[in-house]
């Protein structure tokens, strides 16, 4: 990312076109010690998580 650009980057899990996954797993997302969310594959529907800009 070029210096001076302000952009949010997203973290995507699995096939983002499907609501649920046939397998069962859970992902906890931490950025710099802060809990940013959790992904539960067989529950859905959120698959893309935005990560905030860190200065």
C-alpha positions, 0 to 999 in steps of 0.5 A: 500500500503506497504511503498516504493511502487510507484503505480498509482491508478485509479478511475473507473465509471460504467461499464468500458466495455461500452462506454456510460451509458443510464443515464445522469450525470456528475462527476467532479474529484478533488484531493487536490484542483486540477481538474483531469478530468470530467466524463460525463456518456451519452457522454463517452468514458473515464471511468477510471481516474488515480490519481497521487501519493501524497507525 
